[in-house]
Amino acid sequence: MDEHLCPALLDRIRGEYREAGITAHVAQACRLWQIDQPTCKAVLRQLMHEDFLRQTPNGGFVALPEHGKPVKANLSDASLAQRRA
């Protein structure tokens, strides 16, 4: 773990990702957690290192599914219709 990162901050951010299903870019995360950009980037890097987060192709950060828990599907009406056919 990065030595200057507060464990309470990491726990709070993990909890918010889990509870709210957040997808946040760096600037959004800085505002949400009211932290400066270098600290925010360090937090996001740490959570990626822990395999808690991953970065999406568009630059957002999302939580990975927890081991042993089902992943929520976000199926569009079109994909549901294809499955029924």
Phi, psi and omega in degrees: 000143176298127188300329185270000180274130181284124179303326179295323178294314178300317179297318180297316181292319175303313181299317180292322175298315182293316184286321188257351182060044185291144161237117185226138170275167184305310182299319178295317180296320178301314180292316183300314184261003178052052177232156180288162185298316179299320178293318180299314179297322178295319178298312181297319177298316180298315181291330173290319178300325179280000186060032174270322180243160167222156179262132180281164179302333180269007174097358177281163178243129180231152177283141173282154178296146177287144179298133177086357178249143180293150177268133178287131177269143175243084185264135177280165178301325180295318181290327176294319180296321178296321180293326181285335184287000000 
